[in-house]
Amino acid sequence: MAAPGQARVQQDDHIHIAWREGTAHLAGAPTGDFGTAFPGADGAQGVFGRWRWDGEKLSAEVDRFGFFSLFYCETSEGIAISPNILRLIALGCDPAPDARARAVFHRLGLYINNDTPFAAIKALGPGGRLTWAAGKLTVEETPLEITPQSLTRDAAVDGMVALFRQAMERALAAWDGEIVLPLSGGRDSRHILLELIHQGRRPERCITFHHCGNAPNREAQAARALCEATGTRHDMLGFHRPRLADSFRATVLTQLCADEHAQMMPLHDYFLDRQAAAFDGIAGDILTNPDNDADRYFHHAERGDYAAIARELTEGHGRVISRGQNGRGAGPIYSPEQDAEALDYLTETIAGFADAPDPYQVFWLLNRTRREINFVPTGILSAAPAVFCPYLDPDFVAFCVSLPYEITKDQQLHNDAIARAYPDFTHVPFEEGFTAAAPQRSGLGHKLRVTRDAGRIGRALVPGAGWRTARALLSRGKALNPGPHEMYALNAAFLDGLDAARALDLLGMAEALTADRPTRLVSDRWQPDAGEPG
């Protein structure tokens, strides 16, 4: 087991080229391929990042919409690239903070545009292309082109059905192995499951996580009902989890750029022990069902009041993550007195999508979905040999972002498309049709593990300290709800005093926690030949 300060030296997750006296010196891997790329109608598609060094020129690129986070920085001698942001710090990239970017993160839970916590490190943008030769760097990206279209609601439903079917066909043509599908109680993964079955590629099983022991929550109940209706094997991952350890590992997997996803660590651990491809429903919601605030934001955009959208987004996020009557979120705690700067920057970014049929939709797609939710397929599910994201098929995206807002605003477009394509399953409720079960209490063994984890993590964050330090640092008696508080506190602790040696320590602790991960994952299993849950 690795210990803090003993992270494995990986040569395949980075490239560092130093330019000295007219000569390039290579460290790391001359080629890198990450994520899942496969042939599309117009070149490679999927969610991927890659680079090539031919001895004179370095070329790097990411997918059409920039959903794979490939980070780069210019160093004092040259350039470094990696999908692992701590690796770049370990290689000597400047850890000086980007204060404005962090202020937005504390108020919205994500980094926007191509920002990271560090001023010197950026993510490649949508369709990003990087070239470096003889000490000169060029970075370009491809703007999202939107051609608004006018069509009937009926035609929009048909278009969604046909284009999603085409997207699934393209993905399935690239993979002939086993498929395991993470299945929620919502629309996106349901559509994927029903289309897999329609195309004769039923997954080997579906998996759903929840944290209620043998008392499944509404989402797990809805997923089980759909699996029973379709005759598809279903595993529930419902055991209580070592949350602090999961939050630490998630902070690393999300590259210090997200305030969530720790709850999904059971999925990560499930795929660590399997060689099955996954499908992920990322972007399905924002492309097809605007959220409950979308109508108000649409009318703000009609008036050109992008500042109102920025203000309400941050206020809404603050209320969601705050405890009790606080309501202000993480901003006053971690970057006080930066409200105006963060809101001005956020307003400017939203206004950049003014020409879209629904500016909020496209902003949210290319920022929250691209810069935070993207860590589900690229981080949480990264252990899978392939992860397909059919809602990011270029033709499907182009169709959805071009739809008139009048067609999408009732939030029923996706429901109608699923019902039209698979009428035999319209009787199966979504999660709203189930009653939440009371969560079960964790046992003594789980509590002892949590205490042990706190000691290990406390020592990693503050050398020589222990569980009391971790408990003080991550105390729940704060202004934020426990989960968000843990993620923000860990994020701040990671960044405090970060340098090359500390980056290696943190990577080493993440490896140690992964090696010591829970192996008891499946709390409940159903398979059609058994006829009942087992």
N, C-alpha and C positions, 0 to 999 in steps of 0.2 A: 504493500500500500504506500502510495506517495504521501509525503508529509509536507507541511508548509515549507517553502523554500526549496523543494525538490521536484518542481514540475518537470515533466519529461521534456527534453529538448526536441522539439518537432521540426523537421526540415521541410515538411510538405504543406505547412499551413501559412507560409509567407514567402515573400521574395524581398530582398534588400540589395540594392545596387549602389555601390559607392563609386563616385567619379573622382579619381585621384590622378593628377598630373597627366590628364588626357587618356586615362585608361579606366575601363569599367571593371569593378570587382564584384562578383556575385556571391551572395550568401542566401541560403534557402533553396527553394525549388525553382528551376528555370521554367517549368510549366505548372499551372494550377487549374484544376477544374472542380467546381463546387456546385452543389444544388443539382437540379435535374433539367437537362437540356435535351430536346428531341426535335426532329424535323417538323417544320410547320409549312404553311402555304407560302411564306416569304422569308425563308431562312430559319434559323433556330428559334424555338419558342420554349416556354417553360419558365422556371424561376432559377436563375443560375448566375454565377460569376466565374470569370476565368482570366488567365494571363498567359502570355508567351514571351520569352526572352530568346532572341536569336543571336546573341553575342554582341549586337550593336543597338538594337531597338527593343524596348519593352512595350508591349501592347496589352491592354486589359479592357474588358467589357463586362457589362451586366445585361440582364434581360430587358425586353422592350419597355417595361414599366418600372424598372429599377427596384423590384421587390426583393432581390437578393442584395444584402448589405455587404458590399466589398469596399473596405476602407483603405485610404491611401494617405500618405503624408510625405512631404519633402523634408529630408533630414539635412543636417549641416553638410553632408557629403553627397547625397543623392536622393533616392526615393525608396520607400517601403510600402508594400501592399499586403493585406491579409484580411480574411473575413473575421479575424479574432482581434478585437480592439486592444485587449490587454497584451497580446503578442507584440503589437506595434509599440506600446509603451516599453515593453521589455527589450525591444530592439533599439531603443534610444529616442523614439519620437517624443517631442516636447509635450509634457503633460499639463502645460499651462491651460487654465480653464477658458472656455468660451462663456462668459458670464451671461450674455443675452440669451444664448441657446439654453443654458441651464435654467434661467428664469422662466422661459416658456415651458420647459419640462416640468418644473415645479407647479405650474398653473394649469397644464393641460395633460400631463402624464406622458408626453412624447416629445421627440425632437422633430422639427419641421424642416422642409427643404432638404438639404444634404448635411445638416449640422450634426455634431456629436458633442459630448461633454468637453471636448478639447479643441481649442482654436486651430491647432495645426493639423487636425485629422478630420477628413471629410469622407462622406459616403459618395460613391458614384451615383449620379442621378439617373432618371428614366432613359433607357437606351444609351447609357453612359459609355463613352469611349475615351480611353486614356492612352497617350503615347509619351514615351520618354526616350530621348536619345541625346547623347553627348551633353548631358546635364540640363537639357531643356524639356520642360513638361508642357503638354497640351491636353486639355480636358474639354470634351464636348458632350452634350446630351441631346436627345431627340424630343422636342415638345409633343405633347399629345394633341393630335389634330382631331377636331370635332366638326362634323358636318351635320347640323341639325336637320332632322327629317320630320315630315308630317305624315302621319298614318293613323289608322283607326286603332282602337283598343284591341279589337279582334286580331288585326294584323300584327300588333305588338306581341300578343300572346303566342301566335303561330311562329313569329320570328324567334322568340325566346326558346320555344321548344326545339325548333330546327337547329338553331345555332349552338345550343347547349349539347344537343345530340352529336353534332359535328365535332365540337370540342372534345367530347368524351371519346369519339372514334379516333381522333388524332392521338390522344394520350394512350389509349389502349393498344394502338398499333406499335407503340414504342416499348411495351412491356408485356411479356407472355408468362410471367411468373405469378407467384401467390400475391394476393391483395388482402390487406387487413384495413378496414375502414373505420376511422373514428366517427362515431355517430352520436349526434346530439338530439335534442328534442325539437329542433327548429327546421327551417326550410332547406337550407343549403346542403347539408349532408344527406337529408332525406332524398332530395332530388338526385344526388350522386348515386345513392344506393339503388333507387328505382331504375335509373338509367343503366347502371352496371348489370342489373338483372335483365333489363330489356335487351341489352346487347350480348347476353349469354355469358357474362363474366362475373357471376355472383362472387362476392368476396368470400375468402375462406372463413372469415368471421367479422363481426362488427365489435367495437369496443366503446364503452362509455365510462367516464370517470365520475365519481361523486364521492363525498366524504362523510357518508352517513352509516358506515358499516353495512349491516344487512337491511337497512331501512332506506331504499332508494328514493332520491328526490324526484321531482316532477320530470326533469329532463331524462333521467335514467328510465323512469316508467314509460315515457313516450317512446324512447328508443327500443325498449323491450317489446312494447306493443307492435311496433313496426316490424321488428325482427320476427315475431311470432306470426304476423300476418303474411310475411313474405317467405317464411320458412328458412331464415338465415341465422346461423349460429351467432350467439351474442355473449360477450364477456362483460361483466361490470367490475370496475376497479373502484371498490368502495371502502377499503380499509383506511383507518386514520393514518395520516402521514406525518413525518417529522418536518413540520412546517418551516422551522427556521433553516434547516438544512436545505429544504426545497427552495426557499427564498434565496439562499446564498447561491445555489447552483443555477437558479433561473436568472439571477443578476448577471452571471457569467454568460449564460447561453443567449441572453438578450443584449449582450455587449454594452451593458450599463446604459441602455437607451430606452428602457420601458419600465413602467411601474406595475406591471402585472405578468401573468403567465405562470407564477409559482404553483397555482392550483392545477396546472396541466402536467406537472412533473410525473404523475403516474403513467401518462401516455409515453413520455420520454423513456422511462424505465422499461415499459412494456416492449418497445421497439428495440431496445438495446440487446435483447435476447432473441430477436427474430430477423429473418431475411425476407421480409414481405414488404412490398410497396404500399404506400399510403396515398389516399386522396384527401385533399383538404379543401374545405368550402370557402376559403378566404375570398373576400370581395363580393360574394353572392348577395349579402345583405345590402351593402351600400349601392350596388349596381341595380338592384331590383326593388328594394323596399326602403324608401327614405324613413328615417326614424321619426319619433313623435314630435321632434322639434323642427323637422325639415320644412314644414309649411311656413312657420314663422320666419325661418332663415331665408326662405325663397323670397318672401315679400320684403325683407330687409335688403336683399340683393337687388330686387327690382328698383328700390329707391336709392341704390348706391350706398347704403348704410352698412358697409362692411365692418365698421367699428362695433356696431351692435351685435353682429354675429360673433366677433372675437370676444366681446365682453360676456355674452351669454354662454358661449362655450366654456370659458374659464370659470364662470360662476357655477354652471351646472356641474362641471367636474369637481369643483371644490365641495359642493353639497354632497355629491356621491361618496367622496372619500373621507369626509369629515365625521367626527364623532360628536354626538349630541347637537348642541346649538352653535358649534363653532362656525361651520359653513364656509370657511375661507380657504380650505385646502392646505397644500404644502407650501405655498408661496411665502406667507409671513414667517414660516419656520426656517426655511432653508435659503431663501433669497429675498429677504425683506426689502421694502422700498424700491422694488423694481417692477411694480405693476405697470406703470406707464410705458416703460421701455418694452416690456414683453407684449403688451397689448398693441402698441404701435407696429411692432414687427409682425405680429400675427395678423393684424388688419391689412397690412401691405401685402402679405402672402395670399390671403383670401381674395383680395381685390384683383390679383393676377389671374383669376379664373372668371372674370366678369363676363367674358364672351360665351361661356358654356351655357347650355339650356338651363342647368341647375348648378350655379357656381359652388354652393355648399357641397353638393354631391362630389364634384370633381376634386375640390380641395381636400375633402375627407378621404377620398380614394387614394390620392397621391401623397397624403401626409399621414393621417392616423393608420390607414390600412397598410400603406407601403412602409411606414417607418416604425410601427409598433406591432400590429397584428401579423406582419410578415415574419416575426420571429416564431410563430407557430410552425409553418412549414420549414423554415430554415434553421430553427433552433430546437424547439421541442420535438419535432419529428425528424431531426437531422440524422438519427441513427438508422432510419430506413434507407434501403439502397436506392429508392426513388420516391419522390413525393410529387404528385401531380395536382395542379391547381386549375381545374377546367374553367372556372369563372374568369381566369385571366387569359383565356384564349383571345388573341387580338381581334378576331372578328366579333366575338361575343361582347368584348369591352366596347368596341367601336359602335356596335348597335345600341347598347344600353345607354351610353353617355350621350347619344344623339337623340334619345326619346324626348318628346315634349313633357314638361313637368306635369301637365294635366293628366297624362297617362299613368304616371307612377305615384302621384301624391296620395292615393287612397290606401297604399301599402298592401294592395291585394294582387298586384301583377304577378308576383312569383307564385302565390297560392293558385291563381287561375291557370298558370302554365303547368304546374304540377298536376292539377286536377284534370286538365285536358289531356296531358300525355299519359297519365296512369289512372284512369277512372276506377279501376278495381280496388284502389287503396284510399279513396277519399273518405272512407268511414273511420280511418285510424286517426285519432286526435293528435294534435301537436301538444307540446308540454302544457299549454294553457288549459287543456282538458283534464288534467290530473290534479290530485291533491298532494301537497308536500307531506312527506313523512317526517316525524320527529327524529332528529339526529340522535344517534346513540352516544353515550359517554365513552371516552377512551379508557383503557385499562391501565393498571400500574406499570406494566412493562413499557407501554408507549410513553408514559410520563417520565420514566427513568431514562429512556432514550433521548427524549427532548432535553433533559437536564444535561446529559452527557454531550449532546451536540452543542448546547450553549457554551459549555466549557471549551470545546475544541474551536468553535467559531470565535469566541471571545479572545482566545489566544492568537488566532490568525489576524484579527482586526487590531488588537492591542497586544503586542508581544509581551509575554510574562503575565498577562491577565488571565481571567478564567470566566466561569459561568456568571459570576456576579456582574462583571463588566458587560457581558452580552445582555444580561437581564436589564441592567441600567440603560444601556444604549438603545435597546429595543423594547423598552417598557411600553405596555399597552395603555398606560395611564396618560396618554397624550391627546392632542387635539384631533388626531386622525384615527379612523377605524383600524383595527389590528393588522389586517392584511396590507393595506396601503402603507401604514406606518412602518411596518417591517421592511417593505421594499424601499421606501424613501430613506429610512435610516441606514440600511445596508449600502445603498447607493452612495450616500454621503460619506460613510465610513470607508468605502472602497476608494473614493476620490481624495480623501484627506491624506496628504503627504505621499501621494502616489508617485513612485519612480520605478525605474527598471527592476530593481530588486524586489520591491513590494509587489509589482505586477506578477512576477514569478511566484512569489509566496501565495498570492490569491489564486493563481491557476493551479498551484499545487494543492491547496485546500479543496478546490472544486474537484480535482481528480480523486482526492482521498474520500470525499463525501460520496462521490459516484461509486467508487469501489465498495463502499460500505452501505450502498443503497438498499432499501427494502426489497426483498425477493418474493415476498408473499403479496401478490398483486390482485389476483382474481378473487373477488368476494362472492360472486354469484355467476352461474353459467347456465345458459339455455341452449339446447340444440334440438333440432326438429325430430330426430329419431328418438329422443328421450321423451318428448311430448310434454314436458313440464320443467320448470326451473330446477336446476340441480345445485 
